[in-house]
Amino acid sequence: MSRTSITAEPFDLELDPSTTALVIIDMQRDFLQPHGFGELLGNDVSLLRSAIEPTRAVLEAARAAGMLVVHTREGHRPDLTDCPPAKLTRGGKTFIGTDGPMGRILVRGEEGHDIIPELYPIAGEPVIDKPGKGAFFETDLHIILRNHGIRTLILCGVTTEVCVHTTVREGNDRGYECVVLEDCVGSYFPEFQEVGLKMIKAQGGIFGWVSNSEHAIKALAARPRRPAEEDAEPAGPAGPAGR
Ligand code: C5J
């Protein structure tokens, strides 16, 4: 056990990097890239893209700390048999499975469904393909986390009030301590970003904690002192010889 502490709201959280996973939600081309599906719908993708660089920095810190890193993608089988009719034809319109600027919308294997190059997974990092908004629903995320002994989740990704929020709620109900990094999540709607984060940390942290990339990187870089290092401490008036 090598515990460290992350500065967070509503209060600082102790965590152990060996039992903490970085979970990066749906940083997919269609949601984030200019000329992708998100922009085609009239959204300002720069509101999401601002999360890329801080997330990349946290990803680097998590990899350096040897932490489990999990990526998720929202999408469906090419035959759409795993897409509920209510999702497929929401409001009488059909987007999922139709042709978009980067292939069929939210269909696995299509260019737009894949993760943006800046945050692309490396070997050994599980990629969870999820049919719903929450990363636990109809996926093997929970068993993967349990098999790694994970207790704490650090969350980044998009969108704050939809897939990040749903995953935090699911994770909290399953007993995980969930920390959302406010500069590493994004929404097409600034007011949803603001209130979405407030909702997580309200009432003493009803769903979890809110922190930021700087605090997360600091916590992950804090190397706890090993007993051998403490023995080597120079002896002064307050040192071992003076006690
Ligand atoms: C995600 C969405 N990833 N907004 N999906 O939040 O539909």
Boltz pocket constraint, residues with backbone or C-beta under 6 A from the ligand:
constraints:
  - pocket:
      binder: B
      contacts: [[A, 25], [A, 26], [A, 74], [A, 133], [A, 158], [A, 159], [A, 160], [A, 162], [A, 163], [A, 164]]
      max_distance: 6.0
